[in-house]
Amino acid sequence: MHTPHAQALIQHVDGRGTDAARLHLSISAIAAKMRNAGELDEARQLVEQVLANRRRVLGPAHPNTLASITDLAATLSADGDHRTAVALLEDKVALCRRTYGEQHPETLAAHADLESALAEAVSAELDARRPIAWELFRSARLLSDTMRVVQRYRRDENDPARLARLDHVHDLLTQLGRRHEVLVLLLDLRAIPPRLRPVPLAEVLRTASTQVEHHKRVELADVTISGAVDPNLALLFSELLDNATRFSPPHTVVRVTADRDDDGQVVVEIEDAGLGMREEHRQEANDRLRSVRPLHRRSGHGSWNGLHVVSMLAAQHGVEVTLLANAHHGTTARVLVPPQPGGS
């Protein structure tokens, strides 16, 4: 049911006559006034009704029908439903292309409407995430300060028992820092990672190994090949090492090796021994690693979450990750890293 204000506006349109162009302008003006007045439900009902009528009477690609699609998208955006608004305008662009061709004014206008809606959606998303980003920044600074304090205590401590306890606290803080990085990635607060100078592969792998809970089970067997990689890859390797140590027996070792293939790519293999994966599960995991999919909150399997992070990082850095069966009845994660600019 419309509010009195909205009802009066609708009656105003009804009194305008039957001229199609004037009627369309009146309906668009009414919808805009209703949105500005905060009557979003009423505006949506009005525009949806008009759009349905025009699709039935005028056809889906008539200019006035297309204009009503734009009105509905604007109403949805005003109500915060940017995803539906963008999808509606994407369909409109496709319809215009099929009906009018790529360079027709209706198609160009549809593109402009879509670009505007996308910009508005991005702006709204950034506004919504800004408080989260600020809190994550503050927590990262606090974590860094705490790490420096613990490192100072470690340097000044001579008692072996107390030093062991401080080492344990340091390990926990390192793991917490990695979880913080993962959270930033999953929230898409760092869509483009900072470009850093390549560093030796062995250094990146050592950093990754220190970021997992069971780091003492990680053996860096042969990782001294020449060449440098993006240090941001440490998070990808740490996620793979975390999966390998958590899903293999606690008495086994996770072995890391590195080499180069004939194309100059760095090939890193992370090999565990023990639990392994069924063929269908390994195929599903590799499918996930090759494409970044939305992370379903009911995915249930802890390893899927880690593989989702790996797939996001692999896509960002242009690396290829594949899970293979190995001779120890376990799983080997093979990572192919293309030659890095500035590396050797």
Backbone torsions as a table, in degrees:
resi	resn	phi	psi	omega
1	MET	NA	137.6	-178.3
2	HIS	-82.4	149.3	173.3
3	THR	-70.9	163.7	179.1
4	PRO	-56.0	-38.9	179.9
5	HIS	-63.5	-46.8	-179.8
6	ALA	-64.8	-40.3	-179.8
7	GLN	-61.8	-39.0	178.7
8	ALA	-64.5	-38.7	178.7
9	LEU	-65.6	-40.6	179.3
10	ILE	-64.0	-40.6	177.7
11	GLN	-64.3	-33.1	177.1
12	HIS	-62.6	-40.3	177.6
13	VAL	-65.7	-44.7	-177.7
14	ASP	-58.2	-28.0	-178.8
15	GLY	-87.1	4.0	-175.5
16	ARG	-82.3	-14.2	-175.5
17	GLY	101.3	-171.3	-171.4
18	THR	-108.6	3.0	178.5
19	ASP	-60.4	122.4	-170.8
20	ALA	-63.2	-44.4	-177.2
21	ALA	-65.3	-45.0	179.9
22	ARG	-65.8	-37.4	179.6
23	LEU	-64.2	-42.2	179.1
24	HIS	-62.3	-45.9	179.7
25	LEU	-60.7	-37.6	180.0
26	SER	-66.6	-43.2	-179.8
27	ILE	-65.3	-41.8	178.0
28	SER	-62.5	-41.0	179.0
29	ALA	-64.9	-40.8	178.8
30	ILE	-62.6	-47.5	-179.5
31	ALA	-59.0	-41.7	179.3
32	ALA	-64.2	-43.7	179.1
33	LYS	-64.0	-39.6	178.7
34	MET	-65.2	-39.7	177.5
35	ARG	-64.1	-44.8	-179.5
36	ASN	-64.0	-29.9	179.6
37	ALA	-84.0	-0.2	-180.0
38	GLY	81.3	10.0	-179.3
39	GLU	-91.7	64.5	-170.8
40	LEU	-71.8	-39.2	179.2
41	ASP	-63.7	-42.4	179.9
42	GLU	-66.4	-40.1	178.6
43	ALA	-62.9	-41.6	-179.6
44	ARG	-65.3	-43.0	178.8
45	GLN	-60.2	-43.8	-179.0
46	LEU	-62.2	-50.7	-175.5
47	VAL	-67.3	-40.4	177.7
48	GLU	-61.9	-40.1	178.8
49	GLN	-64.8	-45.9	179.5
50	VAL	-62.8	-42.8	-179.9
51	LEU	-61.8	-44.6	179.2
52	ALA	-60.9	-42.9	179.5
53	ASN	-63.7	-42.9	-177.7
54	ARG	-69.2	-37.0	176.2
55	ARG	-61.7	-38.0	-178.0
56	ARG	-74.2	-42.6	-172.9
57	VAL	-88.8	-45.0	-174.0
58	LEU	-95.6	-24.0	-176.3
59	GLY	104.7	157.4	-173.6
60	PRO	-67.8	-25.4	-174.6
61	ALA	-106.9	8.4	177.6
62	HIS	-64.6	142.3	-178.3
63	PRO	-52.5	-39.3	179.8
64	ASN	-69.7	-33.3	175.6
65	THR	-65.8	-43.6	178.3
66	LEU	-62.7	-37.7	178.1
67	ALA	-64.2	-36.3	177.9
68	SER	-67.5	-32.1	175.1
69	ILE	-62.4	-42.8	177.6
70	THR	-62.4	-41.6	178.0
71	ASP	-61.1	-42.1	-179.6
72	LEU	-66.8	-41.5	178.5
73	ALA	-61.4	-40.7	178.5
74	ALA	-63.9	-38.3	179.0
75	THR	-67.2	-41.9	177.7
76	LEU	-62.7	-42.6	179.0
77	SER	-63.1	-41.5	179.3
78	ALA	-62.6	-29.1	179.4
79	ASP	-88.5	4.5	177.3
80	GLY	87.7	1.3	-179.1
81	ASP	-92.6	67.7	-175.0
82	HIS	-68.4	-34.9	-177.6
83	ARG	-61.3	-46.4	179.7
84	THR	-67.7	-37.8	179.5
85	ALA	-61.8	-45.5	179.9
86	VAL	-64.7	-42.8	179.2
87	ALA	-61.9	-39.2	178.7
88	LEU	-62.6	-43.1	-178.5
89	LEU	-74.0	-30.3	174.1
90	GLU	-63.5	-41.8	176.3
91	ASP	-63.4	-37.2	179.4
92	LYS	-64.1	-42.8	177.9
93	VAL	-60.3	-46.1	179.9
94	ALA	-61.7	-40.5	178.7
95	LEU	-63.4	-43.4	179.8
96	CYS	-65.2	-39.2	178.2
97	ARG	-60.8	-45.8	-178.6
98	ARG	-66.2	-36.4	-172.7
99	THR	-87.1	-43.4	-170.2
100	TYR	-112.2	-21.0	-175.0
101	GLY	100.8	165.3	-171.9
102	GLU	-66.9	-36.1	-172.3
103	GLN	-100.4	6.4	179.4
104	HIS	-68.5	145.7	-179.8
105	PRO	-54.1	-36.7	179.4
106	GLU	-64.6	-39.5	179.1
107	THR	-68.4	-42.9	178.9
108	LEU	-63.1	-39.6	178.0
109	ALA	-65.7	-38.2	178.2
110	ALA	-63.7	-41.1	175.6
111	HIS	-59.6	-44.2	-179.1
112	ALA	-62.8	-42.3	178.2
113	ASP	-62.0	-41.8	-179.7
114	LEU	-64.6	-44.6	179.4
115	GLU	-61.4	-40.2	178.3
116	SER	-63.9	-42.6	179.6
117	ALA	-65.6	-39.2	178.5
118	LEU	-63.9	-42.8	178.6
119	ALA	-61.8	-42.3	179.0
120	GLU	-65.1	-39.2	179.3
121	ALA	-64.7	-42.5	179.2
122	VAL	-64.3	-43.7	179.4
123	SER	-60.8	-43.7	179.3
124	ALA	-64.4	-38.9	-180.0
125	GLU	-65.6	-41.3	178.4
126	LEU	-64.8	-41.0	178.2
127	ASP	-61.6	-39.9	-179.0
128	ALA	-69.5	-33.0	-176.0
129	ARG	-89.1	-13.6	-175.6
130	ARG	-56.9	-44.9	177.8
131	PRO	-62.8	-37.3	178.5
132	ILE	-65.3	-44.8	-179.9
133	ALA	-60.1	-40.4	-179.0
134	TRP	-64.8	-43.9	179.9
135	GLU	-66.0	-37.3	177.1
136	LEU	-66.4	-37.6	176.9
137	PHE	-62.6	-44.1	-179.9
138	ARG	-64.6	-41.0	179.6
139	SER	-67.0	-36.1	178.0
140	ALA	-65.1	-40.5	178.9
141	ARG	-65.5	-41.4	178.1
142	LEU	-64.4	-40.7	178.3
143	LEU	-62.9	-42.6	179.0
144	SER	-63.3	-42.5	178.7
145	ASP	-62.8	-42.1	179.7
146	THR	-64.3	-40.4	178.8
147	MET	-61.6	-41.0	179.3
148	ARG	-64.4	-39.8	179.4
149	VAL	-63.0	-45.9	-179.8
150	VAL	-63.3	-40.6	178.9
151	GLN	-63.4	-36.6	177.9
152	ARG	-66.8	-42.2	177.4
153	TYR	-61.9	-39.2	179.9
154	ARG	-63.2	-41.7	-179.6
155	ARG	-63.9	-33.5	-174.9
156	ASP	-91.8	-4.9	-174.6
157	GLU	-94.0	133.8	178.5
158	ASN	-113.0	-19.9	-179.0
159	ASP	-73.3	122.1	-176.1
160	PRO	-59.4	-39.9	-177.7
161	ALA	-66.7	-45.2	179.2
162	ARG	-68.0	-35.6	178.3
163	LEU	-64.8	-38.0	177.8
164	ALA	-63.7	-40.3	178.9
165	ARG	-66.1	-39.9	177.5
166	LEU	-65.6	-36.8	176.5
167	ASP	-61.5	-39.6	179.1
168	HIS	-65.4	-41.9	177.3
169	VAL	-62.6	-40.9	178.6
170	HIS	-61.3	-42.4	178.4
171	ASP	-61.5	-43.3	179.9
172	LEU	-63.4	-41.3	178.5
173	LEU	-65.1	-37.1	177.8
174	THR	-63.2	-43.8	177.4
175	GLN	-64.8	-38.0	178.0
176	LEU	-63.4	-38.3	176.9
177	GLY	-62.0	-39.1	177.2
178	ARG	-65.8	-42.7	178.2
179	ARG	-62.1	-35.0	177.4
180	HIS	-62.9	-44.6	178.2
181	GLU	-61.5	-40.1	179.0
182	VAL	-64.0	-41.9	179.8
183	LEU	-62.2	-42.3	177.1
184	VAL	-60.4	-40.9	179.8
185	LEU	-65.7	-47.3	-176.1
186	LEU	-66.5	-31.9	177.8
187	LEU	-81.8	-2.2	177.9
188	ASP	60.0	35.4	178.3
189	LEU	-86.9	-7.2	175.9
190	ARG	-138.2	69.0	-175.3
191	ALA	-59.6	-34.4	178.0
192	ILE	-119.2	110.5	-178.1
193	PRO	-65.8	149.7	179.5
194	PRO	-62.0	139.8	178.9
195	ARG	-79.8	118.8	-178.9
196	LEU	-115.3	156.6	177.8
197	ARG	-65.6	137.2	178.0
198	PRO	-58.3	145.3	177.1
199	VAL	-125.8	162.2	-178.7
200	PRO	-55.3	140.0	-178.6
201	LEU	-56.4	-42.9	-177.8
202	ALA	-59.0	-37.3	179.2
203	GLU	-66.3	-41.3	178.8
204	VAL	-63.9	-42.1	-179.8
205	LEU	-68.9	-36.0	176.5
206	ARG	-64.8	-42.4	177.5
207	THR	-60.6	-44.6	180.0
208	ALA	-61.2	-41.0	-176.6
209	SER	-66.7	-30.3	-180.0
210	THR	-75.6	-12.0	-174.9
211	GLN	-93.3	3.0	-179.3
212	VAL	-108.9	153.3	-174.9
213	GLU	-61.0	-46.5	-175.7
214	HIS	-98.8	51.1	-173.9
215	HIS	-65.4	-22.2	-179.4
216	LYS	-70.3	-15.6	178.4
217	ARG	-89.7	-2.7	-178.2
218	VAL	-90.2	126.2	178.5
219	GLU	-114.8	115.4	176.0
220	LEU	-86.1	89.4	-168.0
221	ALA	-74.2	-52.7	-174.9
222	ASP	-148.9	85.4	-174.8
223	VAL	-127.0	22.5	-173.6
224	THR	-97.2	19.8	178.1
225	ILE	-62.4	152.6	179.5
226	SER	-71.4	151.3	178.4
227	GLY	127.4	157.4	-177.8
228	ALA	-130.0	153.0	-179.1
229	VAL	-134.6	169.4	177.8
230	ASP	-66.2	125.1	-179.1
231	PRO	-63.2	-19.7	176.5
232	ASN	-63.3	-17.1	179.1
233	LEU	-70.3	-11.2	178.9
234	ALA	-57.6	-36.4	-179.6
235	LEU	-66.6	-39.8	177.7
236	LEU	-62.1	-47.3	-179.3
237	PHE	-65.3	-37.2	-179.6
238	SER	-66.2	-35.4	177.2
239	GLU	-65.6	-41.4	178.2
240	LEU	-66.9	-40.1	177.3
241	LEU	-65.6	-38.1	178.7
242	ASP	-62.8	-45.6	176.7
243	ASN	-60.6	-43.2	-177.1
244	ALA	-64.1	-40.7	-178.4
245	THR	-76.0	-33.7	-177.7
246	ARG	-77.4	-28.3	-176.1
247	PHE	-111.4	37.4	171.4
248	SER	-144.4	156.7	-176.3
249	PRO	-58.1	144.6	-173.9
250	PRO	-66.2	-17.5	-179.4
251	HIS	-89.1	-2.9	-176.6
252	THR	-94.6	165.0	179.7
253	VAL	-107.3	141.7	171.8
254	VAL	-98.9	119.5	-171.3
255	ARG	-104.4	133.5	-179.5
256	VAL	-117.5	127.2	176.7
257	THR	-129.9	160.7	179.3
258	ALA	-143.8	146.3	179.7
259	ASP	-156.7	-176.2	174.6
260	ARG	-121.9	145.2	174.7
261	ASP	-93.7	-176.7	-175.2
262	ASP	-66.9	-20.5	179.7
263	ASP	-91.2	5.1	179.7
264	GLY	84.8	3.3	178.4
265	GLN	-76.0	143.5	172.9
266	VAL	-77.3	131.4	179.1
267	VAL	-115.6	111.8	177.8
268	VAL	-107.5	131.4	177.7
269	GLU	-121.1	129.6	177.9
270	ILE	-113.9	110.7	-169.5
271	GLU	-114.7	123.8	173.1
272	ASP	-111.6	167.2	-178.7
273	ALA	-131.1	123.4	174.9
274	GLY	145.9	-97.9	-167.2
275	LEU	-69.8	-40.9	179.9
276	GLY	65.7	-172.7	-179.9
277	MET	-138.5	145.3	172.0
278	ARG	-68.3	152.3	-174.6
279	GLU	-55.2	-43.7	-178.4
280	GLU	-67.1	-34.0	177.5
281	HIS	-70.0	-39.5	179.3
282	ARG	-66.0	-38.3	178.0
283	GLN	-64.3	-42.8	178.3
284	GLU	-63.3	-40.8	179.3
285	ALA	-62.9	-42.3	179.1
286	ASN	-66.3	-35.0	174.7
287	ASP	-62.0	-41.4	178.9
288	ARG	-65.3	-38.0	-178.6
289	LEU	-69.3	-26.2	-178.5
290	ARG	-85.2	-13.1	-179.3
291	SER	-143.8	134.3	179.8
292	VAL	-81.6	111.8	180.0
293	ARG	-109.5	158.6	173.3
294	PRO	-60.5	139.7	179.9
295	LEU	-83.7	113.2	-178.0
296	HIS	-76.7	133.6	-176.1
297	ARG	-66.1	-15.7	179.2
298	ARG	-108.7	26.3	-179.1
299	SER	-60.2	-31.8	167.7
300	GLY	79.5	-41.8	-174.8
301	HIS	-89.5	121.1	-175.8
302	GLY	-58.2	-35.3	-178.2
303	SER	-66.5	-29.8	179.6
304	TRP	-61.0	-39.5	-179.8
305	ASN	-61.1	-44.5	178.2
306	GLY	-64.1	-39.3	179.3
307	LEU	-67.8	-31.8	176.2
308	HIS	-62.6	-43.6	177.6
309	VAL	-62.5	-43.4	179.5
310	VAL	-61.0	-43.1	-179.1
311	SER	-63.2	-38.6	177.7
312	MET	-64.5	-45.2	-179.6
313	LEU	-67.6	-38.9	178.7
314	ALA	-61.9	-42.0	178.6
315	ALA	-64.7	-39.9	179.8
316	GLN	-63.3	-38.8	-171.6
317	HIS	-101.5	-0.5	178.1
318	GLY	69.0	31.2	178.7
319	VAL	-105.3	162.1	-179.2
320	GLU	-116.6	129.2	-179.6
321	VAL	-121.3	129.3	-180.0
322	THR	-135.0	138.2	175.6
323	LEU	-98.9	132.5	-177.2
324	LEU	-129.0	152.9	170.2
325	ALA	-76.4	148.0	178.1
326	ASN	-126.0	175.6	-173.9
327	ALA	-70.7	-12.5	-178.5
328	HIS	-96.3	16.4	-178.6
329	HIS	65.8	15.2	178.0
330	GLY	-108.4	-152.5	-177.3
331	THR	-127.9	141.3	174.5
332	THR	-116.1	125.5	174.1
333	ALA	-95.4	117.4	180.0
334	ARG	-103.9	126.4	-178.0
335	VAL	-118.2	122.2	176.9
336	LEU	-104.3	118.9	-178.4
337	VAL	-110.8	117.0	179.2
338	PRO	-65.4	158.1	178.6
339	PRO	-54.0	137.4	-175.5
340	GLN	-98.6	136.3	172.5
341	PRO	-60.1	130.2	-179.3
342	GLY	90.8	-9.9	176.7
343	GLY	-89.1	174.9	179.7
344	SER	-135.5	NA	NA
